[in-house]
Amino acid sequence: MGTTPNLLTGQVTPKRPGQSPGKSLRTILKNQQWGQIFAAIVMYVIIIVIGTFISDEKGEKWWLVALAISICHIYLSAEDINERQLGAMFTLGQPAGDLESGPYFAFWPFCYIRKETKNVVQLEIGVLTPEEKKKAAGLENSASVFLLEDPFYLNWGDLQSADYKDILDESGKIVVKSVAEQKKEEGARFKNNPLAKPLVTATHLTIRFEIWSLTHLIQKAGSLLEANELIQKAAIAALISYAGKSFVARAIADMESVDAWLKTTIENFVADPGSERYKEEPSRSWGVNIRKTQITRMGTAKRISEAQADQGVEIYKAQAEKFKLTETAAGRAEATKLQADADLIRLKKEGKGTAEAAMLLLFARRKGITELAKIAKKPEGQLILQLEALERALAQGKAVIVPMELSKIVGALGSKLIP
């Protein structure tokens, strides 16, 4: 894919990997840029001449309208690419070439320019700590740092299910270390290692790359954001495949080899100029150069952390239950003591009240007997007592014989009732 010269300097974009435009192509692009400017000038002149021709000296000034239209078109067609950007020009939807920093003229609406960052793009894949987020946001070129914080988990195999291959020499014919030797060596090396068991980790990954051809990137991925997403998915898929054939202890011990393998995998995915795929099919290139891939944090083994969390929960529950039983027993003991004290006070008061009531009753009886004795000394009193006894007996349905004469009773009643 070729380049477009700077409008003011006339310089051509330096060659980049995958770009080797010949002299004729650079000439075509340069002529295309100046051809757009010439076509625009001709259009402006025609519009202004027509506006002047149809204008009336004392009426409408159409040449002013034509001039305003020309100025608006210049504004829509002029583009500036700053020092931290690179661009790509498209004519009628077809790529015209990559652009370096500087001012350009794209004849609107037939031509347009798309711009992206020239800085090294950094992808942070996986969950970040608050400190890492703060550091990433504070970078000078933070506009080219993309935080892809969707968590992803790797299901790792174990020592027994790990994949092994014969290690060959540079010629690829002589076996340097066989599969059996590797299994024996790693079996002794990672024996009783908890990270050599099946685990699930929440891993964090960093990928850095730069764009050397925005035209290629747009043609293959659509935009930088879409390219980031596709590279993220490719890296995660590669790591998931690798984790199923290995185990955490081996990956940590050979982290540099894992990073190098992942970098090669991503390079082949985007057809990096240094990859085997680019050598076979240069046209498949995305126009990016993978600088670095690194597993920056393997992450705590999820099953181990979950077991520790479960253990903590059980301990907390046991302690809470113990505290609950202790407090409940203490509360019940205190409640029993308070109830006993209340019962003692109640019994004391009831006993005192009963004694006082008995004394009052005895006093009343004594008083009543004294009064009855006084009444019984009088004939009227005797009669009243006899009548009360008779009334009580009759109320109870008993037959009572009163040892007194009827005339005496009637006479006593008459003398009592008549004032």
C-alpha angles and dihedrals in degrees: 000000000000135000136242120231122239111264096227103033099030089220119150122229111262117254115271132190108292092017119099107147114180126232092265092055093050089049091051092050092047091049089047091055094049090041089059091051092048091049091050092050091050090049092049092049092049093049093048093046091051091047091050092047095053094041119108119222091226097026138046118355099218092168088069089055090049090050091050091050091051092050092049091051091051089051092051094045100045116091133180125203111199127217093270096050140073125197146200127214123216127193116200088340094308120114114253098180149290120290133211126209116303143073120309139180119224112182103236129251096009095052132038139173128224121201136200137170120288092203123099107277115229123199119197105196119191135021115327128209117239090253092053092049091051092048093049092049091050096056116117091233094039089139087075094047113094120194108208097183101173103128118236127190129211120214105212126201125222139247093274097047097042118125120244133187132186112266109229132196125248092279090056093227108085119070110230096181125008128218092253091053092049093050092049093047095048091041090060093039098052100029112144090002108145090211090062090070128086107287141164118223133188099224131194122211134190124202125183126190141152131220115238096168119029089183091061092045093053092046094050104033106014098233143357093266092052090046090053091053094048093048090048092053092046092051093048092047091050093050093047090053092047094047092055090059098043141035135240098253092055093046092052092047093049098034094138091054091048091051091049091048091049091048091053090049093052091044090056090046094057094031094242112200089249095051130099091238092059091052089054098040115013090175089067092066119124091208094248133116116214107223102178144351120192138170095225095181128016091198131224113299102262097216092048092049091046091051090050090048091049090049090051091049092051092048090049091049092050092049091047091050091048091050090047093052092045093050092043092052092047090048093049092049091050091047091050091050092049090048091050091050090049092049091049092051091046093049091048092051092044091049092049091047092048091050092049091047091050091050091049090048092051090047091050092048091048091049091046093050090050091051092045089052090054092049093046090061090065125070092230091050092050090051092050091051091049092050092050090050089049092049093050092048093050091047088056092049095247128141112238128190111211112204098220138087121265093231090054092052093047092047092049091049092048093051090047097047099041110075 
